[in-house]
Amino acid sequence: MFTGLVEALAPVAEVREAPPGRDIWVHAPELAQKLNRGESIAVNGCCLTVVERAGGAFGVQAGPETLRRTTLGCLHAGQMVNLERALRAGEPMGGHFVTGHVDGVGMLESRQDAGDWATCWYSVPPELGRYLASKGSIAVDGVSLTLVDVEDARFSVALIPHTLACTTLGRLEPGALVNIEVDLLAKYVERLLAARQP
């Protein structure tokens, strides 16, 4: 379980093809020293397992399903990624409940800057539109955000200066693909209501 509050912004050090998956190394010296093999970490919102640690970097593996459903198949050396360690019992809960299980890939449609702030519109696969609600929560590349305006299969968010500076979202240009995880609670409500249908 994660919160969508990014702990570190770090570059991908290396990507190694390891069919049917790929090994991804991220250079994050401060964070890497706190990680243990076998623990979970969210990389751009994808829950992965730390399999190695060396020289200020850590390695994770992405399997075929992860590569098919997320943007991790497009990662390359030098690209910046959002990182968050799993929530530990007793820690403050900020953001919202984020599982690290990506629901689909969205796209940044437009960005309008206003001083140090930005309003961004993202499109999502049509089947995810029903989970969007104004003032609800969403994770974009692992960043917990509040939905502002919602349409059928697109939504807007207002990004504050901190989010723009401390996550990958401030670096994205229209056309960029992002990992989308809709609100976990919305999915549970849908499932419960479906079970009550005659």
TIBAZA-281325 format. One line per 3 residues: number of its first residue (from 1); their letters; for each residue x, y, z of N, C-alpha, C, CB. Coordinates in nm, 2 decimals, padded with zeros to 4 digits. Glycine has a CB too. Example, Ala and Ser with C-alpha at 12.3 -4.5 7.8 and 13.67 -1.06 7.14 Angstrom:
// TIBAZA-281325
1	AS	01.32 -00.57 00.78 01.23 -00.45 00.78 01.32 -00.33 00.78 01.13 -00.45 00.90  01.28 -00.22 00.71 01.37 -00.11 00.71 01.29 00.00 00.79 01.41 -00.06 00.57
// end
This chain:
// TIBAZA-281325
1	MFT	00.08 -00.12 00.00 00.00 00.00 00.00 00.09 00.12 00.00 -00.10 00.00 00.12  00.05 00.22 -00.08 00.12 00.35 -00.09 00.03 00.46 -00.06 00.19 00.36 -00.23  00.08 00.59 -00.06 -00.01 00.70 -00.04 -00.01 00.80 -00.16 00.04 00.78 00.08
4	GLV	00.08 00.78 -00.25 00.08 00.88 -00.37 00.16 01.00 -00.34 -00.05 00.91 -00.41  00.24 01.00 -00.22 00.32 01.11 -00.19 00.47 01.07 -00.23 00.31 01.15 -00.04  00.52 01.13 -00.33 00.65 01.09 -00.39 00.76 01.13 -00.29 00.67 01.16 -00.52
7	EAL	00.85 01.03 -00.26 00.96 01.05 -00.17 01.08 01.10 -00.24 00.99 00.92 -00.10  01.10 01.06 -00.36 01.22 01.09 -00.44 01.20 01.09 -00.59 01.34 01.00 -00.40  01.27 01.18 -00.65 01.27 01.19 -00.80 01.41 01.15 -00.84 01.24 01.33 -00.85
10	APV	01.43 01.04 -00.92 01.56 00.99 -00.95 01.57 00.94 -01.09 01.60 00.87 -00.85  01.69 00.93 -01.15 01.71 00.89 -01.28 01.72 00.74 -01.29 01.83 00.95 -01.35  01.67 00.68 -01.40 01.69 00.54 -01.44 01.84 00.53 -01.48 01.60 00.49 -01.55
13	AEV	01.91 00.44 -01.41 02.05 00.42 -01.44 02.08 00.33 -01.56 02.13 00.37 -01.32  01.99 00.22 -01.57 02.01 00.12 -01.67 01.89 00.04 -01.69 02.13 00.03 -01.64  01.86 00.00 -01.81 01.75 -00.09 -01.84 01.81 -00.21 -01.91 01.64 -00.02 -01.92
16	REA	01.79 -00.33 -01.86 01.84 -00.45 -01.92 01.72 -00.54 -01.96 01.94 -00.53 -01.83  01.72 -00.58 -02.09 01.62 -00.67 -02.13 01.65 -00.80 -02.08 01.61 -00.67 -02.29  01.54 -00.86 -02.01 01.56 -01.00 -01.95 01.43 -01.07 -01.99 01.58 -00.99 -01.80
19	PPG	01.42 -01.11 -02.11 01.29 -01.17 -02.16 01.24 -01.28 -02.07 01.31 -01.23 -02.30  01.11 -01.28 -02.04 01.01 -01.20 -02.10 00.99 -01.07 -02.04 00.88 -01.28 -02.10  01.07 -01.03 -01.94 01.06 -00.90 -01.87 01.18 -00.81 -01.89 01.04 -00.92 -01.72
22	RDI	01.20 -00.72 -01.80 01.32 -00.63 -01.81 01.36 -00.60 -01.67 01.30 -00.51 -01.89  01.49 -00.58 -01.65 01.55 -00.54 -01.52 01.57 -00.38 -01.53 01.68 -00.61 -01.49  01.53 -00.31 -01.43 01.54 -00.17 -01.42 01.62 -00.13 -01.30 01.40 -00.10 -01.42
25	WVH	01.73 -00.05 -01.33 01.81 00.00 -01.22 01.79 00.15 -01.20 01.96 -00.03 -01.24  01.77 00.20 -01.08 01.74 00.34 -01.05 01.85 00.39 -00.96 01.60 00.36 -00.99  01.91 00.50 -01.00 02.02 00.56 -00.92 01.95 00.66 -00.82 02.12 00.63 -01.00
28	APE	01.94 00.62 -00.69 01.88 00.70 -00.58 01.96 00.67 -00.45 01.73 00.67 -00.57  02.08 00.73 -00.44 02.17 00.69 -00.33 02.11 00.70 -00.19 02.29 00.78 -00.33  02.04 00.81 -00.17 01.98 00.83 -00.03 01.87 00.73 00.00 01.92 00.98 -00.02
31	LAQ	01.79 00.70 -00.10 01.68 00.61 -00.08 01.73 00.47 -00.09 01.57 00.63 -00.19  01.82 00.44 -00.17 01.87 00.30 -00.19 01.92 00.24 -00.06 01.98 00.30 -00.30  01.99 00.32 00.02 02.05 00.27 00.14 01.95 00.23 00.24 02.14 00.37 00.20
34	KLN	01.82 00.28 00.23 01.71 00.24 00.32 01.64 00.12 00.27 01.62 00.36 00.34  01.66 00.08 00.15 01.58 -00.03 00.10 01.65 -00.17 00.13 01.57 -00.02 -00.05  01.56 -00.27 00.15 01.60 -00.41 00.17 01.55 -00.49 00.05 01.55 -00.46 00.30
37	RGE	01.63 -00.59 00.02 01.59 -00.68 -00.09 01.45 -00.74 -00.05 01.69 -00.79 -00.12  01.36 -00.75 -00.14 01.23 -00.81 -00.12 01.12 -00.71 -00.08 01.24 -00.91 -00.01  01.16 -00.59 -00.05 01.06 -00.49 -00.02 01.00 -00.43 -00.14 01.11 -00.39 00.08
40	SIA	00.88 -00.37 -00.12 00.80 -00.31 -00.23 00.84 -00.16 -00.24 00.65 -00.32 -00.21  00.85 -00.12 -00.37 00.87 00.02 -00.40 00.78 00.06 -00.52 01.02 00.06 -00.42  00.72 00.18 -00.52 00.65 00.22 -00.63 00.74 00.31 -00.72 00.52 00.31 -00.59
43	VNG	00.75 00.26 -00.85 00.83 00.33 -00.95 00.73 00.39 -01.05 00.93 00.24 -01.02  00.71 00.52 -01.06 00.61 00.58 -01.14 00.47 00.52 -01.12 00.64 00.57 -01.29  00.44 00.49 -00.99 00.31 00.44 -00.95 00.30 00.29 -00.97 00.21 00.50 -01.03
46	CCL	00.40 00.21 -01.01 00.39 00.07 -01.03 00.46 00.00 -00.91 00.46 00.02 -01.16  00.39 -00.09 -00.84 00.45 -00.16 -00.73 00.54 -00.27 -00.78 00.33 -00.22 -00.64  00.67 -00.25 -00.74 00.77 -00.35 -00.78 00.85 -00.40 -00.66 00.87 -00.28 -00.89
49	TVV	00.92 -00.50 -00.68 01.00 -00.56 -00.57 01.15 -00.53 -00.59 00.98 -00.71 -00.56  01.21 -00.48 -00.48 01.36 -00.46 -00.49 01.43 -00.59 -00.49 01.40 -00.37 -00.37  01.51 -00.62 -00.59 01.58 -00.75 -00.60 01.73 -00.73 -00.58 01.55 -00.81 -00.74
52	ERA	01.78 -00.61 -00.59 01.92 -00.59 -00.58 01.95 -00.45 -00.53 02.00 -00.62 -00.71  02.07 -00.43 -00.47 02.11 -00.29 -00.43 02.26 -00.29 -00.44 02.06 -00.26 -00.29  02.31 -00.18 -00.51 02.46 -00.17 -00.52 02.49 -00.03 -00.57 02.51 -00.27 -00.63
55	GGA	02.60 00.03 -00.51 02.65 00.15 -00.55 02.56 00.27 -00.56 02.71 00.14 -00.68  02.47 00.28 -00.47 02.37 00.39 -00.47 02.25 00.37 -00.56 02.44 00.52 -00.51  02.24 00.25 -00.61 02.13 00.22 -00.70 02.06 00.10 -00.65 02.18 00.20 -00.85
58	FGV	01.94 00.08 -00.70 01.86 -00.04 -00.67 01.80 -00.10 -00.79 01.76 -00.02 -00.56  01.78 -00.23 -00.80 01.73 -00.29 -00.91 01.59 -00.35 -00.89 01.82 -00.40 -00.96  01.50 -00.34 -00.98 01.37 -00.41 -00.98 01.35 -00.48 -01.11 01.25 -00.30 -00.95
61	QAG	01.25 -00.57 -01.11 01.22 -00.65 -01.23 01.07 -00.62 -01.27 01.24 -00.80 -01.21  01.05 -00.60 -01.39 00.91 -00.58 -01.45 00.88 -00.70 -01.54 00.90 -00.44 -01.52  00.77 -00.77 -01.51 00.73 -00.88 -01.59 00.64 -00.84 -01.71 00.66 -00.99 -01.51
64	PET	00.61 -00.94 -01.79 00.53 -00.91 -01.91 00.40 -00.84 -01.88 00.50 -01.04 -01.98  00.32 -00.88 -01.78 00.20 -00.81 -01.75 00.22 -00.67 -01.71 00.12 -00.88 -01.63  00.32 -00.64 -01.63 00.35 -00.50 -01.59 00.39 -00.42 -01.72 00.47 -00.50 -01.49
67	LRR	00.47 -00.48 -01.80 00.52 -00.41 -01.92 00.40 -00.38 -02.02 00.63 -00.48 -01.99  00.31 -00.47 -02.02 00.19 -00.45 -02.11 00.09 -00.35 -02.06 00.12 -00.59 -02.12  00.08 -00.34 -01.93 -00.03 -00.25 -01.87 00.02 -00.11 -01.82 -00.09 -00.32 -01.76
70	TTL	00.15 -00.09 -01.83 00.21 00.04 -01.78 00.31 00.10 -01.88 00.28 00.01 -01.64  00.37 00.21 -01.84 00.46 00.28 -01.92 00.61 00.23 -01.90 00.46 00.43 -01.90  00.62 00.13 -01.81 00.76 00.08 -01.77 00.83 00.02 -01.89 00.76 -00.02 -01.66
73	GCL	00.76 -00.03 -01.99 00.82 -00.08 -02.11 00.89 00.03 -02.19 00.72 -00.15 -02.19  00.86 00.15 -02.17 00.92 00.27 -02.24 01.03 00.34 -02.17 00.81 00.37 -02.28  01.06 00.29 -02.05 01.16 00.36 -01.97 01.30 00.34 -02.03 01.17 00.30 -01.82
76	HAG	01.38 00.44 -02.02 01.52 00.44 -02.07 01.62 00.50 -01.98 01.53 00.51 -02.21  01.74 00.47 -01.99 01.85 00.53 -01.90 01.84 00.68 -01.91 01.99 00.48 -01.94  01.85 00.75 -01.79 01.85 00.89 -01.78 01.71 00.95 -01.76 01.90 00.95 -01.91
79	QMV	01.61 00.87 -01.78 01.47 00.92 -01.76 01.44 00.93 -01.61 01.37 00.83 -01.83  01.38 01.03 -01.57 01.34 01.05 -01.42 01.22 00.97 -01.39 01.33 01.20 -01.39  01.22 00.92 -01.27 01.10 00.84 -01.22 01.06 00.89 -01.08 01.12 00.69 -01.22
82	NLE	00.93 00.87 -01.05 00.88 00.90 -00.91 00.90 00.77 -00.83 00.73 00.95 -00.91  00.95 00.79 -00.70 00.97 00.68 -00.61 00.90 00.70 -00.48 01.12 00.66 -00.59  00.84 00.59 -00.43 00.78 00.59 -00.30 00.79 00.45 -00.24 00.63 00.64 -00.31
85	RAL	00.84 00.45 -00.11 00.84 00.32 -00.04 00.71 00.29 00.01 00.95 00.33 00.08  00.68 00.16 00.04 00.55 00.12 00.09 00.52 00.18 00.22 00.54 -00.04 00.09  00.40 00.20 00.25 00.35 00.26 00.38 00.37 00.16 00.49 00.20 00.30 00.37
88	RAG	00.43 00.20 00.60 00.45 00.11 00.71 00.35 00.14 00.82 00.59 00.13 00.77  00.31 00.04 00.89 00.21 00.05 01.00 00.26 00.16 01.10 00.20 -00.08 01.07  00.17 00.25 01.13 00.19 00.35 01.23 00.24 00.48 01.17 00.30 00.31 01.32
91	EPM	00.27 00.48 01.04 00.31 00.60 00.97 00.19 00.69 00.93 00.39 00.57 00.84  00.21 00.82 00.93 00.09 00.91 00.89 00.04 00.87 00.75 00.13 01.05 00.90  -00.09 00.88 00.74 -00.15 00.85 00.60 -00.17 00.99 00.53 -00.28 00.77 00.62
94	GGH	-00.10 01.02 00.43 -00.12 01.14 00.35 -00.17 01.09 00.22 00.01 01.22 00.34  -00.20 01.18 00.13 -00.24 01.14 -00.01 -00.37 01.06 00.00 -00.14 01.06 -00.08  -00.38 00.94 -00.06 -00.49 00.86 -00.06 -00.44 00.71 -00.07 -00.60 00.89 -00.17
97	FVT	-00.53 00.61 -00.06 -00.49 00.47 -00.07 -00.45 00.44 -00.21 -00.60 00.38 -00.02  -00.32 00.41 -00.23 -00.27 00.38 -00.37 -00.21 00.24 -00.36 -00.16 00.48 -00.42  -00.25 00.14 -00.44 -00.20 00.01 -00.44 -00.08 -00.02 -00.52 -00.31 -00.09 -00.48
100	GHV	-00.05 00.07 -00.62 00.06 00.04 -00.71 00.02 -00.05 -00.82 00.18 -00.01 -00.63  -00.10 -00.09 -00.83 -00.15 -00.17 -00.94 -00.22 -00.08 -01.04 -00.25 -00.28 -00.88  -00.15 -00.05 -01.14 -00.19 00.04 -01.25 -00.31 -00.01 -01.32 -00.08 00.07 -01.34
103	DGV	-00.41 00.08 -01.34 -00.53 00.04 -01.41 -00.53 00.06 -01.56 -00.65 00.12 -01.35  -00.44 00.15 -01.60 -00.43 00.18 -01.75 -00.33 00.29 -01.77 -00.56 00.21 -01.81  -00.30 00.31 -01.90 -00.21 00.42 -01.94 -00.30 00.54 -01.99 -00.11 00.37 -02.05
106	GML	-00.27 00.66 -01.94 -00.33 00.78 -01.99 -00.24 00.86 -02.06 -00.39 00.85 -01.87  -00.29 00.98 -02.11 -00.20 01.07 -02.18 -00.22 01.21 -02.14 -00.23 01.06 -02.33  -00.12 01.29 -02.13 -00.13 01.43 -02.10 -00.17 01.50 -02.23 00.01 01.49 -02.05
109	ESR	-00.29 01.56 -02.22 -00.35 01.63 -02.34 -00.30 01.77 -02.35 -00.50 01.62 -02.34  -00.31 01.84 -02.24 -00.27 01.98 -02.24 -00.22 02.03 -02.11 -00.39 02.07 -02.29  -00.15 02.14 -02.11 -00.10 02.20 -01.99 -00.10 02.35 -02.00 00.05 02.15 -01.96
112	QDA	-00.17 02.41 -01.90 -00.18 02.56 -01.91 -00.11 02.61 -01.78 -00.33 02.60 -01.92  00.00 02.68 -01.80 00.07 02.74 -01.68 00.01 02.87 -01.64 00.22 02.75 -01.72  00.01 02.90 -01.51 -00.03 03.02 -01.45 00.06 03.05 -01.34 -00.19 03.02 -01.40
115	GDW	00.17 03.13 -01.37 00.27 03.15 -01.27 00.34 03.02 -01.24 00.21 03.21 -01.14  00.35 02.99 -01.11 00.42 02.86 -01.07 00.33 02.74 -01.07 00.48 02.88 -00.94  00.20 02.76 -01.11 00.10 02.66 -01.10 00.08 02.61 -01.25 -00.03 02.70 -01.04
118	ATC	00.01 02.49 -01.26 -00.03 02.44 -01.39 -00.16 02.37 -01.38 00.08 02.35 -01.45  -00.24 02.38 -01.48 -00.37 02.30 -01.49 -00.34 02.21 -01.61 -00.49 02.39 -01.52  -00.36 02.08 -01.58 -00.33 01.97 -01.68 -00.45 01.89 -01.71 -00.21 01.88 -01.64
121	WYS	-00.48 01.86 -01.83 -00.58 01.77 -01.87 -00.52 01.64 -01.92 -00.67 01.83 -01.99  -00.57 01.53 -01.87 -00.53 01.39 -01.90 -00.65 01.31 -01.96 -00.47 01.32 -01.78  -00.62 01.23 -02.06 -00.72 01.14 -02.11 -00.69 01.00 -02.06 -00.72 01.14 -02.27
124	VPP	-00.79 00.92 -02.04 -00.78 00.79 -01.99 -00.85 00.69 -02.07 -00.83 00.78 -01.84  -00.82 00.56 -02.07 -00.90 00.46 -02.14 -01.05 00.48 -02.10 -00.85 00.32 -02.12  -01.14 00.46 -02.20 -01.28 00.49 -02.18 -01.34 00.41 -02.06 -01.36 00.45 -02.30
127	ELG	-01.29 00.28 -02.04 -01.34 00.20 -01.93 -01.31 00.25 -01.79 -01.29 00.06 -01.94  -01.22 00.35 -01.78 -01.18 00.41 -01.65 -01.26 00.53 -01.62 -01.03 00.44 -01.65  -01.33 00.59 -01.72 -01.40 00.71 -01.70 -01.51 00.70 -01.59 -01.47 00.75 -01.83
130	RYL	-01.57 00.59 -01.57 -01.67 00.58 -01.47 -01.62 00.59 -01.32 -01.74 00.44 -01.48  -01.49 00.58 -01.30 -01.43 00.59 -01.17 -01.39 00.74 -01.13 -01.31 00.50 -01.16  -01.41 00.82 -01.23 -01.37 00.96 -01.21 -01.48 01.05 -01.15 -01.32 01.02 -01.34
133	ASK	-01.45 01.12 -01.05 -01.55 01.21 -00.99 -01.48 01.34 -00.94 -01.62 01.14 -00.86  -01.54 01.45 -00.97 -01.48 01.58 -00.93 -01.46 01.58 -00.78 -01.57 01.70 -00.97  -01.34 01.63 -00.74 -01.29 01.63 -00.60 -01.26 01.49 -00.55 -01.40 01.69 -00.51
136	GSI	-01.26 01.39 -00.64 -01.22 01.26 -00.60 -01.06 01.25 -00.61 -01.29 01.15 -00.68  -01.01 01.13 -00.59 -00.87 01.10 -00.60 -00.83 01.02 -00.72 -00.82 01.04 -00.47  -00.70 01.04 -00.76 -00.65 00.96 -00.87 -00.49 00.97 -00.85 -00.69 01.01 -01.01
139	AVD	-00.43 00.86 -00.90 -00.28 00.86 -00.90 -00.23 00.86 -01.04 -00.22 00.73 -00.82  -00.15 00.96 -01.07 -00.09 00.98 -01.20 00.06 00.96 -01.19 -00.13 01.12 -01.27  00.11 00.86 -01.25 00.25 00.82 -01.23 00.29 00.81 -01.09 00.35 00.92 -01.30
142	GVS	00.19 00.76 -01.01 00.22 00.74 -00.86 00.20 00.86 -00.78 00.35 00.69 -00.85  00.15 00.98 -00.84 00.13 01.10 -00.76 -00.01 01.11 -00.73 00.18 01.22 -00.84  -00.04 01.13 -00.60 -00.18 01.14 -00.55 -00.23 01.28 -00.59 -00.19 01.12 -00.40
145	LTL	-00.34 01.29 -00.66 -00.39 01.42 -00.71 -00.54 01.42 -00.69 -00.36 01.44 -00.86  -00.60 01.54 -00.68 -00.74 01.56 -00.67 -00.80 01.61 -00.80 -00.77 01.67 -00.56  -00.90 01.54 -00.85 -00.96 01.57 -00.97 -01.04 01.70 -00.96 -01.06 01.46 -01.02
148	VDV	-01.02 01.79 -01.06 -01.10 01.91 -01.07 -01.22 01.90 -01.15 -01.00 02.03 -01.12  -01.20 01.90 -01.29 -01.31 01.88 -01.38 -01.30 01.74 -01.44 -01.31 01.99 -01.49  -01.42 01.68 -01.46 -01.43 01.55 -01.51 -01.52 01.54 -01.63 -01.47 01.45 -01.40
151	EDA	-01.48 01.48 -01.74 -01.56 01.45 -01.85 -01.56 01.30 -01.88 -01.51 01.53 -01.98  -01.61 01.25 -01.98 -01.63 01.11 -02.01 -01.51 01.03 -01.98 -01.68 01.08 -02.14  -01.40 01.06 -02.05 -01.27 00.98 -02.04 -01.16 01.08 -02.03 -01.26 00.89 -02.16
154	RFS	-01.18 01.19 -01.96 -01.07 01.28 -01.93 -01.09 01.36 -01.81 -01.05 01.38 -02.06  -00.99 01.42 -01.75 -01.00 01.50 -01.63 -00.89 01.60 -01.62 -01.00 01.40 -01.51  -00.92 01.70 -01.54 -00.81 01.80 -01.51 -00.77 01.80 -01.37 -00.86 01.94 -01.55
157	VAL	-00.65 01.84 -01.35 -00.59 01.85 -01.21 -00.52 01.99 -01.21 -00.50 01.73 -01.17  -00.51 02.04 -01.09 -00.43 02.17 -01.07 -00.30 02.12 -00.99 -00.51 02.27 -00.98  -00.19 02.15 -01.06 -00.06 02.11 -01.00 00.01 02.22 -00.93 00.03 02.05 -01.11
160	IPH	00.03 02.21 -00.80 00.10 02.31 -00.72 00.25 02.32 -00.75 00.07 02.29 -00.57  00.32 02.43 -00.72 00.46 02.44 -00.75 00.54 02.32 -00.69 00.51 02.57 -00.69  00.51 02.27 -00.57 00.59 02.16 -00.51 00.58 02.04 -00.60 00.54 02.13 -00.37
163	TLA	00.45 02.00 -00.65 00.43 01.88 -00.73 00.51 01.90 -00.86 00.29 01.86 -00.75  00.51 02.02 -00.92 00.58 02.04 -01.05 00.73 02.03 -01.03 00.54 02.18 -01.10  00.78 02.07 -00.92 00.92 02.07 -00.89 00.98 01.93 -00.85 00.96 02.17 -00.79
166	CTT	00.89 01.86 -00.77 00.94 01.74 -00.70 00.90 01.61 -00.76 00.90 01.75 -00.56  00.82 01.61 -00.87 00.78 01.49 -00.94 00.80 01.50 -01.09 00.63 01.46 -00.91  00.78 01.39 -01.16 00.80 01.39 -01.30 00.70 01.47 -01.37 00.80 01.25 -01.35
169	LGR	00.58 01.50 -01.30 00.47 01.56 -01.37 00.51 01.70 -01.42 00.35 01.57 -01.28  00.60 01.77 -01.36 00.64 01.90 -01.40 00.72 01.90 -01.53 00.72 01.97 -01.29  00.77 01.79 -01.57 00.86 01.78 -01.68 00.79 01.73 -01.81 00.97 01.68 -01.65
172	LEP	00.66 01.68 -01.79 00.59 01.62 -01.90 00.54 01.73 -02.00 00.48 01.54 -01.85  00.54 01.69 -02.13 00.49 01.77 -02.24 00.36 01.70 -02.29 00.59 01.79 -02.35  00.27 01.77 -02.35 00.15 01.71 -02.41 00.19 01.59 -02.50 00.07 01.81 -02.49
175	GAL	00.12 01.49 -02.49 00.15 01.36 -02.56 00.22 01.26 -02.48 00.23 01.40 -02.68  00.27 01.30 -02.36 00.34 01.21 -02.28 00.24 01.10 -02.22 00.41 01.28 -02.16  00.28 00.98 -02.21 00.20 00.87 -02.15 00.23 00.86 -02.00 00.23 00.74 -02.22
178	VNI	00.13 00.83 -01.92 00.14 00.82 -01.78 00.06 00.70 -01.73 00.09 00.95 -01.71  00.11 00.65 -01.61 00.04 00.54 -01.55 -00.08 00.60 -01.46 00.13 00.46 -01.45  -00.20 00.54 -01.48 -00.32 00.58 -01.41 -00.36 00.47 -01.31 -00.43 00.62 -01.51
181	EVD	-00.39 00.51 -01.19 -00.46 00.42 -01.09 -00.57 00.50 -01.04 -00.36 00.37 -00.98  -00.69 00.45 -01.07 -00.81 00.52 -01.02 -00.83 00.48 -00.87 -00.94 00.47 -01.10  -00.93 00.55 -00.81 -00.95 00.54 -00.66 -00.99 00.40 -00.63 -01.05 00.64 -00.62
184	LLA	-00.92 00.34 -00.54 -00.95 00.20 -00.49 -01.09 00.19 -00.43 -00.85 00.16 -00.39  -01.13 00.29 -00.36 -01.26 00.29 -00.29 -01.37 00.29 -00.40 -01.28 00.41 -00.20  -01.35 00.36 -00.51 -01.46 00.36 -00.62 -01.47 00.22 -00.68 -01.42 00.46 -00.73
187	KYV	-01.36 00.15 -00.69 -01.37 00.01 -00.75 -01.45 -00.08 -00.65 -01.23 -00.04 -00.78  -01.42 -00.07 -00.52 -01.49 -00.15 -00.42 -01.64 -00.12 -00.42 -01.43 -00.13 -00.28  -01.68 00.01 -00.43 -01.82 00.05 -00.43 -01.89 -00.01 -00.55 -01.83 00.20 -00.43
190	ERL	-01.82 00.00 -00.67 -01.88 -00.06 -00.79 -01.90 -00.21 -00.77 -01.79 -00.03 -00.91  -01.80 -00.28 -00.72 -01.82 -00.43 -00.70 -01.93 -00.46 -00.60 -01.68 -00.48 -00.65  -01.94 -00.39 -00.50 -02.05 -00.41 -00.40 -02.19 -00.39 -00.46 -02.03 -00.33 -00.28
193	LAA	-02.20 -00.28 -00.54 -02.33 -00.25 -00.60 -02.36 -00.36 -00.70 -02.32 -00.11 -00.66  -02.26 -00.40 -00.78 -02.29 -00.51 -00.88 -02.33 -00.64 -00.81 -02.16 -00.53 -00.96  -02.28 -00.67 -00.70 -02.32 -00.79 -00.63 -02.46 -00.79 -00.58 -02.22 -00.82 -00.51
196	RQP	-02.52 -00.66 -00.56 -02.65 -00.65 -00.51 -02.76 -00.65 -00.62 -02.66 -00.52 -00.43  -02.71 -00.65 -00.74 -02.81 -00.65 -00.85 -02.88 -00.79 -00.86 -02.74 -00.62 -00.99  -03.01 -00.79 -00.89 -03.08 -00.92 -00.90 -03.03 -01.01 -01.01 -03.23 -00.90 -00.91
// end
